[in-house]
Each structure stands twice: as C-alpha cells, then as structure tokens.
Amino acid sequence: MKRTEFMQEIAQLSAEELRNALGETRRALFGLRLNAATTHLKDYSQYKKLRKQVARILTVASSK
C-alpha cells in the first residue's frame, strides 16, 4: 500500500478506529521484535515501515 493511500484510509477513520489501528500496528511491531530475537528475519525493512505507520496514525489522531 502506498503512503498516500494509507493516509487517505486512516484520515477517514473515527477516533476509536484510530486507537484500534494504532494498537494493532504496535502489536505487529512487538511481534516483529520478538521474532527477530528468537529467529532470523528475512526483511528488516519492516521495522521502519511499521514505525512510520505508527507515526502516521498518531499524526492523524492528534489532528482530530
């Protein structure tokens, strides 16, 4: 998903849906960290992508 598509999608979400999306993204980031600690990851760029998603969701949430 491209950044602009993602931003358009989260801009349409309600405050409760934004909190849920933020929780899901943070859980995915935690799971990625856990997998990296226990096994070898194939795609380390997921860290950066998930952190940016969290930041984008927080930006939209704070603007509402």
Summary of the structure (lengths in Angstrom):
residues: 64
radius of gyration: 12.9
end to end distance: 23.0
largest distance: 39.2
contacts: 146
relative contact order: 0.18
helix: 81%
strand: 0%
